[in-house]
Amino acid sequence: MLSCAENKDAEKVIKEEVHISLPIKNTSLIILGTIQDAGSPQIACNKSCCINLFKNPDPSRKIISLGLVDPQNNKSYLFEATPDMGAQIELLNSYKPKRDSKIVDGIFLTHAHIGHYTGLMFLGKEAMNAKNITVYAMPKMKDFLSTNGPWDQLVANKNVLLHDLENEKAVQLSKSITVTPILVPHRDEYSETVGYRIKGPNKSALFIPDIDKWEKWDKDIIAEIKQVDYAFLDATFYSGTELGNRDMSAIPHPFIMESLKKFKMLPKEEKSKIIFIHFNHSNPVLDPNSKEYQFVIDQGFNIGKIEAVFEL
Protein backbone atom coordinates (compact mmCIF):
# COMPACT_ATOMS: atom_id res chain seq x y z
CA MET A 1 0.00 0.00 0.00
CA LEU A 2 1.43 3.35 -1.04
CA SER A 3 0.41 5.49 1.90
CA CYS A 4 0.57 9.23 1.49
CA ALA A 5 2.56 11.71 3.51
CA GLU A 6 0.83 14.42 5.49
CA ASN A 7 0.50 17.46 3.28
CA LYS A 8 -1.53 20.58 3.91
CA ASP A 9 -2.33 20.84 0.19
CA ALA A 10 -3.78 17.34 0.25
CA GLU A 11 -6.43 18.51 2.69
CA LYS A 12 -8.19 20.32 -0.14
CA VAL A 13 -10.43 17.99 -2.10
CA ILE A 14 -11.47 19.43 -5.47
CA LYS A 15 -14.41 17.88 -7.27
CA GLU A 16 -14.79 18.42 -10.99
CA GLU A 17 -18.14 17.67 -12.55
CA VAL A 18 -17.89 15.08 -15.33
CA HIS A 19 -19.93 15.91 -18.44
CA ILE A 20 -20.93 13.46 -21.19
CA SER A 21 -19.81 15.11 -24.41
CA LEU A 22 -21.57 15.10 -27.75
CA PRO A 23 -20.24 12.73 -30.44
CA ILE A 24 -17.00 13.95 -31.97
CA LYS A 25 -16.35 14.36 -35.69
CA ASN A 26 -12.60 13.76 -35.90
CA THR A 27 -10.34 10.89 -34.81
CA SER A 28 -9.44 11.68 -31.21
CA LEU A 29 -7.92 10.45 -27.98
CA ILE A 30 -9.88 10.95 -24.76
CA ILE A 31 -8.41 10.73 -21.26
CA LEU A 32 -10.60 8.26 -19.37
CA GLY A 33 -8.55 8.12 -16.18
CA THR A 34 -5.38 9.57 -14.68
CA ILE A 35 -4.85 7.70 -11.38
CA GLN A 36 -2.25 5.07 -10.47
CA ASP A 37 -3.32 1.40 -10.26
CA ALA A 38 -4.67 1.35 -6.70
CA GLY A 39 -7.00 4.29 -7.17
CA SER A 40 -7.83 7.40 -5.18
CA PRO A 41 -8.74 7.13 -2.36
CA GLN A 42 -6.46 4.15 -1.80
CA ILE A 43 -7.24 1.20 0.42
CA ALA A 44 -6.26 1.61 4.09
CA CYS A 45 -5.07 5.18 3.61
CA ASN A 46 -6.02 7.23 6.65
CA LYS A 47 -4.30 10.46 5.65
CA SER A 48 -6.08 13.64 4.63
CA CYS A 49 -5.56 13.04 0.89
CA CYS A 50 -7.87 10.01 1.10
CA ILE A 51 -10.10 10.24 4.15
CA ASN A 52 -12.32 12.96 2.68
CA LEU A 53 -12.63 11.02 -0.57
CA PHE A 54 -13.87 7.91 1.22
CA LYS A 55 -16.71 10.04 2.59
CA ASN A 56 -17.25 12.07 -0.60
CA PRO A 57 -16.01 10.15 -3.68
CA ASP A 58 -14.78 12.16 -6.65
CA PRO A 59 -16.13 10.64 -9.91
CA SER A 60 -13.20 12.06 -11.86
CA ARG A 61 -10.70 9.87 -9.93
CA LYS A 62 -10.57 7.00 -12.42
CA ILE A 63 -7.58 4.71 -12.99
CA ILE A 64 -5.28 5.44 -15.91
CA SER A 65 -6.78 4.88 -19.36
CA LEU A 66 -7.00 6.45 -22.80
CA GLY A 67 -9.75 5.98 -25.33
CA LEU A 68 -9.45 6.25 -29.10
CA VAL A 69 -12.48 7.11 -31.22
CA ASP A 70 -12.55 6.65 -35.00
CA PRO A 71 -15.77 8.45 -36.06
CA GLN A 72 -15.31 7.73 -39.77
CA ASN A 73 -15.67 4.00 -39.08
CA ASN A 74 -17.74 4.34 -35.88
CA LYS A 75 -15.12 2.44 -33.88
CA SER A 76 -13.62 2.84 -30.43
CA TYR A 77 -10.53 1.40 -28.76
CA LEU A 78 -9.44 1.28 -25.14
CA PHE A 79 -5.91 1.59 -23.80
CA GLU A 80 -5.71 -0.35 -20.51
CA ALA A 81 -8.37 -2.55 -18.92
CA THR A 82 -8.73 -0.96 -15.50
CA PRO A 83 -10.99 -1.77 -12.53
CA ASP A 84 -12.95 1.31 -13.69
CA MET A 85 -13.41 -0.14 -17.18
CA GLY A 86 -17.21 -0.26 -17.10
CA ALA A 87 -17.62 3.48 -16.55
CA GLN A 88 -14.72 4.23 -18.89
CA ILE A 89 -16.22 2.28 -21.79
CA GLU A 90 -19.57 3.99 -21.24
CA LEU A 91 -17.84 7.37 -21.35
CA LEU A 92 -15.71 6.42 -24.37
CA ASN A 93 -18.69 5.29 -26.42
CA SER A 94 -20.57 8.51 -25.71
CA TYR A 95 -18.10 10.11 -28.13
CA LYS A 96 -18.98 7.75 -31.02
CA PRO A 97 -21.35 8.98 -33.77
CA LYS A 98 -23.78 6.16 -32.96
CA ARG A 99 -24.03 3.38 -30.43
CA ASP A 100 -23.87 -0.23 -31.59
CA SER A 101 -23.67 -3.71 -30.06
CA LYS A 102 -19.88 -3.65 -29.66
CA ILE A 103 -18.59 -2.32 -26.36
CA VAL A 104 -15.20 -1.59 -27.95
CA ASP A 105 -13.40 -2.70 -31.09
CA GLY A 106 -10.20 -3.53 -29.23
CA ILE A 107 -8.31 -3.20 -25.97
CA PHE A 108 -4.57 -2.47 -25.90
CA LEU A 109 -2.73 -3.60 -22.75
CA THR A 110 0.61 -2.25 -21.52
CA HIS A 111 1.52 -4.77 -18.80
CA ALA A 112 0.39 -7.08 -16.01
CA HIS A 113 0.07 -4.70 -13.05
CA ILE A 114 -3.31 -4.51 -11.37
CA GLY A 115 -4.55 -1.19 -12.72
CA HIS A 116 -3.75 -2.04 -16.32
CA TYR A 117 -5.39 -5.40 -17.07
CA THR A 118 -7.68 -6.60 -14.25
CA GLY A 119 -10.72 -4.88 -15.78
CA LEU A 120 -10.76 -7.82 -18.19
CA MET A 121 -12.64 -9.68 -15.43
CA PHE A 122 -15.78 -7.78 -16.37
CA LEU A 123 -15.75 -9.45 -19.79
CA GLY A 124 -16.29 -12.88 -18.19
CA LYS A 125 -19.51 -14.76 -17.56
CA GLU A 126 -19.87 -13.38 -14.03
CA ALA A 127 -20.40 -10.01 -15.71
CA MET A 128 -21.25 -9.32 -19.38
CA ASN A 129 -20.05 -12.64 -20.87
CA ALA A 130 -18.55 -10.79 -23.85
CA LYS A 131 -18.04 -12.36 -27.23
CA ASN A 132 -14.68 -12.19 -29.00
CA ILE A 133 -13.41 -8.83 -27.75
CA THR A 134 -10.00 -8.26 -29.35
CA VAL A 135 -7.29 -7.78 -26.73
CA TYR A 136 -3.90 -6.68 -28.04
CA ALA A 137 -1.02 -8.03 -25.95
CA MET A 138 2.72 -8.58 -26.13
CA PRO A 139 4.04 -12.21 -26.04
CA LYS A 140 4.61 -12.52 -22.28
CA MET A 141 1.37 -10.71 -21.52
CA LYS A 142 -0.49 -13.04 -23.89
CA ASP A 143 1.10 -16.08 -22.26
CA PHE A 144 0.22 -14.78 -18.79
CA LEU A 145 -3.44 -14.37 -19.72
CA SER A 146 -3.58 -17.73 -21.51
CA THR A 147 -2.04 -19.84 -18.75
CA ASN A 148 -3.23 -18.29 -15.48
CA GLY A 149 -6.67 -18.33 -13.91
CA PRO A 150 -9.09 -16.70 -14.04
CA TRP A 151 -7.87 -15.02 -17.21
CA ASP A 152 -7.50 -18.30 -19.13
CA GLN A 153 -11.27 -18.75 -18.78
CA LEU A 154 -11.79 -15.58 -20.80
CA VAL A 155 -9.69 -17.13 -23.56
CA ALA A 156 -11.28 -20.59 -23.35
CA ASN A 157 -14.80 -19.16 -23.36
CA LYS A 158 -13.93 -16.79 -26.21
CA ASN A 159 -14.87 -13.75 -24.20
CA VAL A 160 -11.62 -12.34 -25.57
CA LEU A 161 -9.51 -12.99 -28.65
CA LEU A 162 -5.83 -12.34 -27.96
CA HIS A 163 -4.04 -10.51 -30.76
CA ASP A 164 -0.24 -10.71 -30.94
CA LEU A 165 1.78 -7.53 -30.63
CA GLU A 166 5.42 -7.18 -31.62
CA ASN A 167 7.81 -4.50 -30.39
CA GLU A 168 7.97 -1.56 -32.82
CA LYS A 169 5.57 -3.25 -35.27
CA ALA A 170 2.53 -1.10 -36.10
CA VAL A 171 -1.04 -2.38 -35.91
CA GLN A 172 -3.17 -0.89 -38.68
CA LEU A 173 -6.61 -0.03 -37.29
CA SER A 174 -7.76 1.84 -40.39
CA LYS A 175 -6.26 3.52 -43.46
CA SER A 176 -5.26 6.46 -41.28
CA ILE A 177 -4.78 5.03 -37.75
CA THR A 178 -1.88 2.92 -36.48
CA VAL A 179 -0.83 1.83 -33.00
CA THR A 180 2.76 0.77 -32.33
CA PRO A 181 3.95 -0.85 -29.07
CA ILE A 182 7.34 0.20 -27.65
CA LEU A 183 9.11 -1.76 -24.91
CA VAL A 184 9.98 0.27 -21.81
CA PRO A 185 11.84 -0.76 -18.62
CA HIS A 186 9.57 -1.51 -15.69
CA ARG A 187 9.05 -4.10 -12.92
CA ASP A 188 8.18 -6.96 -15.27
CA GLU A 189 7.23 -9.71 -12.81
CA TYR A 190 4.61 -11.31 -15.09
CA SER A 191 4.89 -9.60 -18.46
CA GLU A 192 6.93 -7.14 -20.44
CA THR A 193 5.85 -3.47 -20.35
CA VAL A 194 5.12 -1.30 -23.35
CA GLY A 195 4.09 2.22 -24.16
CA TYR A 196 2.36 3.09 -27.43
CA ARG A 197 2.77 5.45 -30.35
CA ILE A 198 -0.70 6.26 -31.64
CA LYS A 199 -0.87 7.85 -35.09
CA GLY A 200 -4.01 9.38 -36.57
CA PRO A 201 -4.84 11.13 -39.84
CA ASN A 202 -3.03 14.34 -38.87
CA LYS A 203 -1.33 13.99 -35.49
CA SER A 204 0.33 11.42 -33.25
CA ALA A 205 0.72 10.67 -29.56
CA LEU A 206 3.05 8.86 -27.19
CA PHE A 207 1.46 6.99 -24.26
CA ILE A 208 3.80 5.83 -21.48
CA PRO A 209 1.83 5.36 -18.26
CA ASP A 210 4.54 3.32 -16.53
CA ILE A 211 8.33 3.36 -16.78
CA ASP A 212 11.07 2.99 -14.17
CA LYS A 213 13.24 6.01 -15.00
CA TRP A 214 13.88 7.87 -18.25
CA GLU A 215 17.60 7.12 -17.94
CA LYS A 216 16.96 3.36 -17.91
CA TRP A 217 15.28 3.42 -21.32
CA ASP A 218 17.33 2.61 -24.41
CA LYS A 219 15.56 5.46 -26.18
CA ASP A 220 15.91 9.21 -25.72
CA ILE A 221 12.60 10.46 -24.31
CA ILE A 222 13.29 13.98 -25.60
CA ALA A 223 13.76 12.65 -29.14
CA GLU A 224 10.54 10.63 -28.77
CA ILE A 225 8.61 13.72 -27.66
CA LYS A 226 9.86 15.63 -30.71
CA GLN A 227 8.35 12.98 -33.01
CA VAL A 228 4.79 13.36 -31.71
CA ASP A 229 2.15 16.02 -31.07
CA TYR A 230 1.14 14.78 -27.61
CA ALA A 231 3.11 12.90 -24.96
CA PHE A 232 1.15 11.29 -22.11
CA LEU A 233 3.87 10.51 -19.57
CA ASP A 234 4.23 8.69 -16.25
CA ALA A 235 4.07 11.12 -13.34
CA THR A 236 3.23 8.74 -10.48
CA PHE A 237 5.04 10.72 -7.79
CA TYR A 238 5.77 14.41 -7.49
CA SER A 239 9.07 13.92 -5.66
CA GLY A 240 11.15 11.41 -3.73
CA THR A 241 9.89 12.68 -0.38
CA GLU A 242 6.24 11.95 -1.06
CA LEU A 243 5.92 8.62 0.76
CA GLY A 244 6.80 8.23 4.40
CA ASN A 245 6.89 4.44 4.74
CA ARG A 246 8.19 3.03 1.44
CA ASP A 247 11.60 2.58 -0.13
CA MET A 248 11.22 4.65 -3.31
CA SER A 249 13.95 2.65 -5.05
CA ALA A 250 11.65 -0.39 -4.92
CA ILE A 251 8.90 1.45 -6.83
CA PRO A 252 10.85 3.51 -9.38
CA HIS A 253 9.04 6.02 -11.57
CA PRO A 254 10.15 9.36 -13.03
CA PHE A 255 9.25 11.88 -10.33
CA ILE A 256 7.58 14.97 -11.76
CA MET A 257 10.45 17.05 -10.37
CA GLU A 258 12.95 14.84 -12.25
CA SER A 259 10.97 15.18 -15.48
CA LEU A 260 10.73 18.96 -15.11
CA LYS A 261 14.50 19.11 -14.74
CA LYS A 262 15.08 16.80 -17.70
CA PHE A 263 12.69 18.73 -19.95
CA LYS A 264 13.68 22.18 -18.68
CA MET A 265 15.54 23.23 -21.83
CA LEU A 266 12.82 22.16 -24.25
CA PRO A 267 11.27 25.03 -26.23
CA LYS A 268 7.80 26.14 -25.22
CA GLU A 269 6.06 24.25 -28.03
CA GLU A 270 7.75 20.99 -27.00
CA LYS A 271 6.88 21.42 -23.32
CA SER A 272 3.25 22.03 -24.24
CA LYS A 273 3.07 18.55 -25.79
CA ILE A 274 3.63 16.89 -22.41
CA ILE A 275 0.59 15.77 -20.43
CA PHE A 276 1.45 14.19 -17.08
CA ILE A 277 -0.68 11.17 -16.06
CA HIS A 278 -0.77 8.11 -13.74
CA PHE A 279 -0.82 9.95 -10.41
CA ASN A 280 -0.43 8.17 -7.10
CA HIS A 281 -3.17 9.10 -4.62
CA SER A 282 -0.53 11.03 -2.65
CA ASN A 283 0.55 13.21 -5.57
CA PRO A 284 -0.22 16.85 -4.73
CA VAL A 285 -0.88 17.78 -8.37
CA LEU A 286 -4.23 16.01 -8.03
CA ASP A 287 -5.30 19.19 -6.27
CA PRO A 288 -5.51 21.99 -8.88
CA ASN A 289 -5.33 24.52 -6.04
CA SER A 290 -1.98 23.22 -4.83
CA LYS A 291 1.29 25.08 -5.32
CA GLU A 292 2.74 21.94 -6.95
CA TYR A 293 0.00 21.86 -9.59
CA GLN A 294 0.50 25.54 -10.35
CA PHE A 295 4.27 25.13 -10.52
CA VAL A 296 3.97 22.42 -13.20
CA ILE A 297 1.58 24.58 -15.23
CA ASP A 298 3.81 27.65 -14.83
CA GLN A 299 6.72 25.67 -16.29
CA GLY A 300 4.71 25.13 -19.50
CA PHE A 301 3.56 21.53 -18.96
CA ASN A 302 0.08 20.00 -18.64
CA ILE A 303 -1.67 17.91 -16.01
CA GLY A 304 -3.96 15.25 -17.49
CA LYS A 305 -7.67 15.61 -16.76
CA ILE A 306 -10.46 13.15 -17.35
CA GLU A 307 -12.49 13.81 -20.53
CA ALA A 308 -9.81 15.98 -22.11
CA VAL A 309 -9.97 15.39 -25.88
CA PHE A 310 -6.99 15.45 -28.27
CA GLU A 311 -7.62 15.36 -32.00
CA LEU A 312 -5.43 13.09 -34.08
N, C-alpha and C positions, 0 to 999 in steps of 0.2 A: 504494500500500500504506500503510495507516494503522498505522505502527509504534508500539509502546507505549513510554512512558517507564519508566525504572527506578523501581520502587516496592516497598518492602519488603513491603507488604500483598499485592502481586501474587505473591509467592513462595509464598503459601499456596494450594494447589489443593484445593478442597472438592468432593467427589463426592457427589451426592445420588442415591440409588437411585430409578429410575423404576418405578412400579407401574402395571399395567394395571387400571383400575377396572372395577367392575361396571356394567352398563347403568344409565343415569340415568332418572328418571321424569318430570322437568320440563325444559322448554325451557331450555337452558343454553349458555353460552360456555365454551370450554376453551382455556387457553393452550397452544399447541403448540410454541412457540419464542419466545425473547426476545432473540436475538443479532442484531447488525447484519449487513448483506448478506454480508460476506466471511467470516463464521464465527469460531469460536474453538476451537482456535488458528487464527491467520490466516497465510496463505502468507508465507513468508520472514521471519517474525518470529522473532528469536533472543533475545528478552528473556524474563525469568523468567515473565511472565504467559502465555507460550505454550509455552516449551520443554518444560515438564513435561507439558503436555497432548498434545504430539506423541507422547510416550512412553507416556502413560496417558490416552487419550481419555475425556472426560466425556460420557456419553450424554445428559445434560440440556442440553448446549450446542447447541441447534437454532436455526436462523435464524427470525426473527420470523414468527409466524403465529397466528391465532386459528381455532378451529373452532366451528361452531354446530350443535347437535343439536336436532332437533325430534322428540321421542319419540312424540308423538301421531300423527304421519304417517310415522314411521320414516325420517326424512330427515336428511341431514347436508350442511353447507356449509363451504367452506374460504375463509378470507381470506388471500390471498397464495399464490402458487405458487412455493415456495422450492426450492433445491437439495436440501433435506431432505424434500421432499414425500412420498416413498414411505413413510417411517417415520411422518410426521405423519398421513397418511391412515389408516394402519393403527391408530395410536393413537386418532384421532378416531372411527373406526367401532367401536372397542371400547366406546364409550359408547352406541351405538344399541341398542334393544331386541332387534333381530335383524339378522343379516347378510343382505345380498342381493347381487345381481349388480352393482349400481351402486357405483362407488368413492366418488363424492360426487354430490350433486344439483346442485351448482353451485360455481363458483370465482369469488370477487370479487377483482379486482386493484386495487391503488392506483396503480401507476406503473411505468415501464419502467427501473428500476434492478435490478441483477443478482439481488439477494436476493428480489425481489418478483414476478418473473414467469418466470424461467428454468427453474423446475421443470416448466413446460409441456412441456419436451422429453421427459419421461418418458411423455407421452401419445401420442407418435409411434410409428411402426412399428418403430423400433429397440428400443423398449421394449414397452409393453403394447398398442399399436395400438388405443387407446380408440375408442369409438363415441359421437359426439355429446354430449360432455361440455359442458354449458353454462358458458361463461366470460363473466362480466359485466365490461364494459370501457367506459370513457369514449371519446368520438369519436377523439381523437388516438391513444389506446392501441389502439383497434380498428384504425385505419388502419395503425399501426406493425406490428401482428401480421399484417395482411392483405397487406402489400406488401413485407415483408422476410423473406428466408430466414434460418433454416429454418422460421420460424413460419408462413409462408404455406402450407407443406406440411400443417401441422395443419389449416388451414382447408380446403384443397383436398381433402384426404383424409377430411374430416368426422370427424377425431378430436375436434375441438372445434366447437361452435356459438357464435359470438360474439353476445352479447346487448347491445344498446345501453343505456348508462346516460346519464342527464341530470342535471346539477348540481341538487341539492335536490329531485329527483323520486324519490319512494319506489318501491321494488320490493316488491310484495306476494308473500311466499313462502308464506303461509298466511293464514287468517282472523285470526290473532293475531300474525304476525311480519312486520315490514317492515324493509328495509334502504335507507338513503338516503345517496347519495354527496354529499360536500361538498368543493368545491375548496379546496386549501390551497397557499400559496406554497412552491415547492421548486425544485431545479435541473432544469427540465423540458426536457432536451435532446431527448428523443424522444417524450414524452407529457406530458399534464397530470398533476397529482398530486391524489389525493383522500384524505380520511379517510372514515369511515362512522359514521352513527348507526344503531344496531341496536336495534330495539324488539321486545320479546317480550310475552307475555300480561300480565305484571305489572311488569316493569322494563325499563330501557333502558341502552344503553352508547354511549360515544364511543370510536372507534378511530382514533388519529392516530399511525401509526408513524414518519412522516417529515414534518417541516416545517422551514423555514429558521429563523425566530425567531417567537415569539408576537406581537411588535410588528409584524411584516410582514403579518399576517393581517388581512383586513377584518372579521373577527369578534372579539368579546371572548371569549377563552378562559375567563375566569372565569364569564361568563354561560352559556357552553356547558356547563361543568361542572355548573352549578346545574340544568340541564334534564335531567340523566341520573342514573343510580344508580351507574354505573361509568365511569371515564375512563382508558383505556389510552393513555398519552402518551409521545411521543418523549423518550428520555433517553440519546441516543447517547453523549455525553461527560459526565463528572462536572464538569469545569471547563475553562477555557481554557488551562491549563498542562499538560494531559494528554499531548499529543503533542510530541515533541522536534524533528521534522523536517518538519512540515507547516504551511502557512499556514492557520490556523483560519478565516479569513474566506472561504476558498475552499470550505470544507465546513461551511457554517453549520447548526447545530442548536441547540435550546434546551439549554444546559448544565443539568445537574441543579441546580447552585448558583443559576443564574438563575431556574429554575422555583420553587425553594424560596423565594427572595426575593419573586417575583411572587405566590405563593400564601400567603405568610406570614400575612396577616390573615384568611384564610378560617377560619370556625368549624371545630371538630373534625370534625363530621359531613361537611363538604364536603371537608376534607383526606383523610378516610378513603376517599373515592371514587376517589382518584387512585392508579393502578397504573403505575409507570414501567416502560418496555419498550424494546426496540431498542438494546441495549447494545453499544458497540464492545468489541472484545476487550481493550482497555486500561482499560476502566472499572472502577475498584476496587470498585464495588458488586456485581460478580459474585462477590466473595468475601464470604459472609455473616459472616465473622469480622473483616472490616475495620472500621476506625473510620468510614469513609465510609458503609458499609452501615448501621451502627448509628445514625449521625447522621440519616440519612434516616428511618429507622423512628421514632427519638425525636421527630422533628418531626411525626409523625402521618400520614406517607405510607406507601405500600406499594411493594415491589419485586416485579415480576412473576416468577413461578416456573412452570416447565413443569408441566402437569397440574393447575394450579389451576382450579377450576370455579366459575362465577358464574351463579346461576339468574336467568333472565329471566322 
